Amino acid sequence: MYTFSNIQNLQSDLLAGKTNCVQLVEESIKSIETKKHLNAFLEVFLNSAMEQAKIVDAKIKTKTQGKLAGVIVGLKDNICYKGHKVSASSKILEGFESLYSSTVVERLLKEDAIIIGRLNCDEFAMGSSNENSAFGKVLNPLNEKTVPGGSSGGSAAAVAANLCHVALGSDTGGSIRQPASFTGTVGLKPTYGRISRWGLIAYGSSFDQIGPLTKTVDDAALLLQIMAGADEYDTTASQKEVGKYTEDLGQTKKYKIAYLKECVEANGLDVEVKQKTLEALEKLKEDGHTIAAVDFPYLDFLVPTYYVLTTAEASSNLSRFDGVHFGYRSPNATDLESTYKKSRSEGFGKEVKRRIMLGTFVLSAGYYDAYYSKAQKVRNKIRQKTRDILSEYDFIVTPSTPGTAFEFGKNSADPIKMYLEDIFTVQANIVGCPAISIPNGLHSNGLPIGLQIMGRDFEESDLLNLAKQI
């Protein structure tokens, strides 16, 4: 069986004839079947994956293959792939087949990637534990009693369990970085607009960003380079030139790095997570980087601001799922009104309904100014403060999460406790800046700890370079 380490080695082995794409797909399918109990994959695209593998093998023989030849990719179940099902892990979209491919899928296929299947996630990407999927929870392959993180839990679990080489996730408030932290993988959330959102089922349109989950920083850099760039279908996609992320890796630049005092000294922070974060900072200092503690007085406002604004956007985005246009329609409906009410109340899960109702409430006539309007002002303050820090320092470092992967059911009964899992990750989405979670050693409980680095807008080259140095 072929052991995948990184894309560069895979490409060398394919060219040397040590393996081939058909064999890789067969092995991946076998692994997914063997580890079916993890519930990472909702569906394997058997026919299209095998077809693509044969095409890429033929290209390798004639040396006309793309940069991702033979790379087996898993897609989070909210990213569209033409002619394949996509459901956002929700009953309301069960059985729905996409009519077009997302821009990211088009760009990966152009470089000869092989898409193996769709991955389980929290319903409509709403959750921090992957317990909110309509199709059951995903187990963390490193400890099956614990959650893999959310909402891209299936993506992180699949990469950690070697079911696919890389996976795509979406990050609205930490949904790539938190699962990466919990599974010991690398999770990158690019700058807002760096990667097109065309073909991503929206949750919070001014927060959502597609990104990769990988085993190495090099692989994350390569995927970003291929997926990034302007897109005529997405007006929020940036026109800025795409960096040479892979070429810029491995530089020995010395950086000015700030860490947020309030994050490292937060009450709920696990003692060992704090220790590992401080050790990583100390090591950076020894390596010649400048390290300084800075004040960030808005830590306690991050999660409330994030939830007021994202639920408002979710309320608007999810209004299209109504039992009329497509997807689930209640068999108990008798007229138009009951079709809307019953289809939505039966089709959406508990957490999604909670967020739609909260979002509708904060947008309602009597409360708009008190909540939504105020949250937008606070968002601006958070943006300004973060950008002030980043004008003086190259990066902001924090732990990725307050602790390691928690056990199933631990936070389920208390939504606030669950929402606080995102306390360190939501800042990058509120601001729109790029952020990455990389492994930072193991806890005494045997589970990985993550380190988060946030950088300046569109300066992913330096962000990836520092991550690689660490």
C-alpha positions in Angstrom: 0.0 0.0 0.0 1.3 3.5 -0.9 2.2 5.7 2.0 1.5 9.4 1.3 3.8 11.9 2.9 3.4 15.0 0.7 2.4 16.0 -2.8 6.0 16.5 -4.0 7.0 13.0 -3.1 3.8 11.6 -4.6 4.5 13.2 -7.9 8.1 11.8 -7.9 6.8 8.3 -7.2 4.2 8.6 -9.9 6.8 9.6 -12.5 9.1 6.8 -11.3 6.3 4.3 -11.8 6.3 3.3 -8.1 2.5 3.7 -8.1 -0.2 4.9 -10.4 -3.5 6.9 -10.0 -5.8 3.9 -10.4 -4.0 2.1 -7.7 -4.1 5.2 -5.4 -7.9 5.5 -5.9 -8.4 1.8 -5.2 -6.4 2.1 -2.0 -8.2 5.2 -0.9 -11.6 3.5 -1.5 -10.4 0.5 0.5 -9.3 2.7 3.4 -12.6 4.6 3.4 -14.4 1.3 3.6 -12.2 -0.1 6.4 -12.7 3.1 8.4 -16.3 3.6 7.6 -17.2 3.8 11.3 -15.4 7.2 11.4 -18.3 8.5 9.3 -16.0 11.0 7.5 -17.3 10.3 4.0 -21.0 10.7 3.1 -20.4 9.4 -0.4 -17.5 8.1 -2.5 -17.5 9.2 -6.1 -16.4 5.8 -7.3 -17.1 6.1 -11.1 -15.9 9.7 -11.7 -12.8 9.2 -9.5 -11.8 6.0 -11.3 -12.4 7.7 -14.7 -10.3 10.7 -13.7 -7.5 8.3 -12.4 -7.3 6.6 -15.8 -7.1 10.0 -17.7 -4.4 11.2 -15.4 -2.4 8.0 -15.7 -2.4 8.4 -19.5 -1.2 12.0 -19.1 1.6 10.9 -16.8 2.8 8.5 -19.5 3.0 11.4 -22.0 4.4 13.7 -19.3 1.6 16.2 -19.8 0.2 15.9 -16.3 -0.9 18.9 -14.1 0.6 20.0 -10.7 -1.9 17.9 -8.7 -1.7 14.7 -10.8 -2.7 11.8 -8.6 -3.6 13.9 -5.6 -6.7 12.4 -4.0 -9.0 15.2 -2.7 -12.0 15.0 -0.4 -14.6 17.8 -0.6 -16.5 19.2 2.3 -20.2 18.6 1.6 -21.0 22.3 1.0 -18.8 22.6 -2.1 -20.5 21.9 -5.4 -19.2 19.4 -8.0 -21.3 19.2 -11.2 -23.3 15.9 -11.5 -22.6 15.0 -7.9 -24.7 15.2 -4.8 -24.2 18.1 -2.3 -26.3 18.5 0.8 -24.4 20.7 3.4 -25.0 17.6 5.6 -28.7 18.7 5.9 -31.9 16.7 5.4 -33.3 19.8 3.5 -30.9 19.2 0.6 -30.9 15.4 0.8 -30.7 13.9 -2.8 -29.9 17.3 -4.4 -27.4 17.0 -7.3 -25.3 20.0 -8.2 -25.9 21.6 -11.7 -22.4 23.2 -11.8 -18.9 22.9 -10.3 -17.5 25.4 -7.9 -14.5 27.5 -9.1 -12.2 25.6 -6.7 -13.3 22.2 -8.1 -12.7 23.4 -11.6 -9.2 24.7 -10.8 -8.2 21.5 -9.0 -9.5 19.3 -11.8 -7.6 21.4 -14.3 -4.4 20.4 -12.5 -5.4 16.7 -12.6 -6.5 16.3 -9.0 -8.8 13.3 -8.3 -11.9 14.1 -6.3 -12.8 11.0 -4.2 -16.0 12.0 -2.5 -17.9 14.4 -0.2 -17.1 14.7 3.4 -19.4 15.0 6.4 -19.7 18.4 8.2 -21.8 20.2 10.7 -25.1 21.1 9.0 -24.7 24.2 6.8 -21.2 24.5 8.4 -22.8 25.5 11.7 -20.9 23.9 14.6 -17.6 23.3 16.3 -17.8 19.5 16.8 -19.4 17.8 13.8 -22.2 16.7 16.0 -24.8 18.7 14.1 -24.7 16.7 10.9 -28.1 15.2 9.7 -26.1 12.1 8.8 -24.4 11.4 12.2 -21.3 12.6 13.9 -17.7 12.1 12.7 -15.2 10.4 15.0 -11.7 11.8 15.6 -9.4 9.1 14.2 -6.8 10.0 16.9 -9.2 9.2 19.7 -12.7 8.0 18.7 -14.3 9.1 21.9 -13.5 12.7 21.0 -14.9 15.1 18.4 -12.8 15.9 15.2 -13.8 19.6 15.5 -16.2 21.5 13.3 -17.6 22.4 11.0 -15.1 20.8 8.6 -14.7 17.7 10.9 -15.0 15.2 8.1 -12.3 16.9 6.1 -9.9 17.0 9.0 -10.7 13.4 10.0 -10.2 12.1 6.4 -6.7 13.7 6.1 -5.7 12.6 9.6 -6.9 9.0 8.9 -5.2 8.9 5.5 -8.5 8.4 3.6 -7.5 11.1 1.1 -4.3 13.0 0.6 -5.8 16.5 1.1 -9.2 17.9 1.7 -11.1 21.2 1.2 -13.1 22.8 4.0 -14.8 26.1 4.5 -14.0 28.5 7.4 -16.6 31.0 8.7 -15.3 31.3 12.2 -12.6 28.7 12.6 -14.2 25.7 10.8 -10.9 24.7 9.1 -8.4 25.7 11.8 -10.2 24.3 14.8 -10.6 20.7 13.3 -6.9 21.0 12.1 -5.9 21.7 15.7 -8.0 18.8 17.0 -6.5 16.3 14.4 -2.9 17.4 14.2 -3.2 18.6 10.6 -2.5 21.9 8.9 -5.5 24.1 8.3 -5.4 27.3 6.2 -8.0 30.1 6.1 -6.8 32.5 3.3 -7.6 36.2 3.3 -11.3 36.9 2.6 -11.7 37.0 -1.2 -8.4 35.3 -1.9 -10.3 32.2 -3.1 -13.6 32.4 -5.0 -16.7 31.4 -3.0 -18.6 30.5 -6.3 -20.1 27.1 -5.7 -19.8 27.2 -1.9 -23.2 26.8 -0.1 -23.3 30.1 1.8 -23.6 30.4 5.6 -22.2 33.9 6.4 -21.2 35.5 3.1 -19.0 38.2 4.5 -17.1 35.6 6.6 -17.0 32.4 4.6 -13.7 31.3 2.9 -12.7 28.0 1.3 -9.3 26.6 2.3 -7.2 23.4 2.4 -6.6 20.8 5.2 -3.3 19.1 4.6 -0.5 17.2 6.2 2.2 19.8 5.4 2.5 23.5 5.0 4.0 22.9 1.5 0.8 21.1 0.4 -1.3 23.9 1.7 0.8 26.5 -0.2 0.4 24.5 -3.5 -3.3 24.2 -3.1 -3.7 27.9 -2.3 -1.6 28.8 -5.4 -3.9 26.7 -7.6 -7.2 27.8 -6.1 -6.6 31.5 -5.5 -7.3 34.4 -7.9 -9.9 36.5 -9.5 -13.2 34.9 -10.7 -15.8 36.4 -13.0 -18.5 34.5 -11.1 -17.6 36.0 -7.7 -17.4 39.8 -7.3 -16.0 39.4 -3.8 -13.0 37.5 -5.1 -9.9 39.7 -5.2 -8.3 40.9 -8.4 -4.9 41.0 -6.6 -2.1 38.9 -8.2 -1.7 35.4 -6.7 1.6 35.0 -4.9 4.3 32.4 -5.6 3.5 30.7 -2.4 5.4 27.5 -3.0 8.6 29.3 -4.2 8.6 31.6 -1.2 8.7 28.8 1.3 11.9 28.1 3.2 13.1 31.6 3.4 15.1 32.4 6.5 13.4 35.8 7.1 13.2 37.1 10.7 9.8 38.4 11.7 8.2 40.7 14.3 5.6 38.5 16.1 3.0 39.7 18.6 1.0 37.4 20.9 -2.2 38.5 22.5 -1.7 38.7 26.2 -5.4 38.2 26.9 -5.5 34.9 24.8 -2.5 33.4 26.5 -3.7 34.4 30.0 -7.4 33.6 29.3 -9.1 31.8 32.3 -10.5 28.9 30.3 -7.1 28.1 28.6 -5.8 24.6 29.2 -2.5 24.7 31.2 -0.6 22.5 28.7 -1.9 24.5 25.7 -0.6 27.7 27.3 2.7 26.0 28.1 3.1 24.7 24.5 2.2 28.2 23.1 4.8 29.9 25.3 7.4 27.3 24.4 6.8 27.9 20.6 7.1 31.6 21.1 10.4 31.1 23.1 11.7 28.9 20.3 10.9 31.6 17.8 12.8 34.1 20.0 15.8 31.8 20.1 15.7 31.6 16.3 16.1 35.3 16.0 12.5 36.5 15.7 11.2 39.5 17.7 8.5 38.5 20.2 6.3 40.8 22.1 3.1 40.6 24.2 0.4 43.1 23.1 -3.0 44.1 24.6 -6.2 43.1 22.8 -9.1 44.5 24.9 -11.8 43.1 22.7 -11.4 39.3 23.3 -14.7 39.0 25.1 -16.5 40.8 22.3 -15.3 38.5 19.5 -17.8 35.6 19.9 -20.9 37.8 20.5 -20.0 40.0 17.5 -19.4 36.9 15.3 -22.7 35.2 16.3 -24.9 38.3 15.9 -23.5 39.0 12.4 -23.2 35.4 11.1 -26.7 34.4 12.2 -28.1 37.5 10.5 -26.4 36.5 7.3 -27.5 32.8 7.8 -31.1 33.9 8.2 -30.9 35.6 4.9 -28.9 33.0 3.0 -30.9 30.0 4.2 -34.3 31.6 3.3 -33.9 30.0 -0.2 -34.3 26.5 1.3 -38.1 26.6 1.5 -39.5 23.3 0.2 -40.6 24.9 -3.0 -37.5 25.4 -5.2 -35.5 22.3 -4.6 -34.5 19.8 -1.9 -36.8 18.4 0.8 -40.5 19.1 0.8 -42.7 18.0 3.7 -45.1 15.2 2.8 -47.4 16.6 5.5 -47.9 20.0 3.7 -51.4 20.9 2.5 -51.0 24.4 1.1 -48.3 27.0 0.4 -47.9 28.3 4.0 -47.7 24.8 5.5 -45.2 23.8 2.7 -42.8 26.5 4.0 -43.4 25.9 7.7 -43.3 22.1 7.7 -40.5 21.7 5.1 -38.2 24.1 7.0 -39.0 22.9 10.5 -38.6 19.2 9.4 -35.7 19.8 7.0 -33.4 21.9 9.2 -31.7 20.5 12.3 -31.9 22.1 15.8 -28.7 24.2 15.6 -29.5 25.6 12.2 -33.0 26.5 13.3 -31.5 28.2 16.4 -29.2 30.3 14.3 -31.9 31.2 11.7 -34.2 32.4 14.5 -31.4 34.3 16.3 -30.5 35.9 13.0 -34.1 36.8 12.1 -34.4 38.3 15.6 -31.3 40.6 15.4 -32.5 41.8 12.0 -36.1 42.5 13.1 -37.4 46.1 13.1 -37.2 46.7 16.9 -33.8 45.1 17.4 -31.8 45.9 14.3 -30.1 48.9 15.9 -29.6 47.3 19.2 -27.9 44.2 17.9 -27.0 44.0 14.2 -26.0 47.7 13.8 -24.0 47.7 17.0 -22.3 44.4 16.1 -21.2 46.0 12.7 -19.6 48.9 14.7 -17.9 46.5 17.0 -16.6 44.5 14.0 -15.0 47.7 12.7 -13.3 48.4 16.1 -12.0 44.8 16.1 -10.7 45.2 12.5 -9.0 48.5 13.3 -7.3 47.2 16.5 -6.1 44.0 14.7 -4.8 46.0 11.8 -3.1 48.4 14.1 -1.2 45.5 15.7 -0.4 44.1 12.3 0.9 47.5 11.1 3.6 47.2 13.8 4.1 43.4 13.8 4.2 40.9 11.0 2.0 38.3 12.7 -0.3 37.7 15.7 0.2 34.3 17.4 -2.4 32.6 19.7 -3.3 29.0 20.6 -5.7 27.7 17.9 -8.2 26.4 20.5 -8.5 26.7 24.3 -8.0 23.0 24.8 -7.6 19.7 22.9 -10.4 17.7 21.2 -13.3 17.3 23.8 -15.5 14.2 24.3 -18.8 13.8 22.5 -21.7 15.4 24.3 -19.5 17.5 26.6 -20.6 20.9 25.2 -23.8 19.8 23.4 -26.2 20.8 26.1 -24.8 24.4 26.4 -24.7 26.3 23.1 -22.7 29.2 24.7 -20.0 26.8 25.9 -19.8 25.3 22.4 -19.7 28.8 20.8 -16.7 29.7 23.0 -14.7 26.9 21.4 -14.2 29.5 18.6 -12.9 32.3 20.8 -9.4 32.4 19.2 -10.4 31.6 15.6 -13.3 34.0 14.9 -11.0 37.1 15.0 -9.5 36.3 11.6 -12.9 36.0 10.0 -14.3 39.2 11.6 -11.2 41.0 10.3 -10.9 39.1 7.0 -7.1 38.4 7.4 -5.4 35.1 6.6 -4.8 32.6 9.4 -3.3 29.1 9.7 -3.3 26.4 12.4 -0.3 24.2 12.6 0.5 21.3 15.0 2.3 22.4 18.1 3.1 19.1 20.0 1.0 16.8 22.0 -0.9 17.1 25.2 -0.4 14.6 28.1 -3.8 13.2 27.0 -2.1 12.1 23.7 -4.1 14.6 21.6 -2.5 17.3 19.4 -2.3 21.0 20.2 -2.6 23.7 17.6 -0.8 27.0 17.2 -2.6 29.7 15.2 -0.8 32.4 13.2 -2.7 35.4 11.8 -1.1 37.7 9.1 -1.8 40.8 7.0 -4.3 40.7 4.2 -3.0 38.9 1.1 0.4 38.3 2.7 -0.1 34.5 2.7 3.5 34.0 1.4 5.0 35.2 4.7 2.3 33.5 6.7 3.1 30.1 5.1 6.8 30.8 5.3 6.7 31.3 9.1 4.4 28.3 9.5 7.0 26.3 7.5 9.9 27.6 9.7 8.0 26.5 12.9 
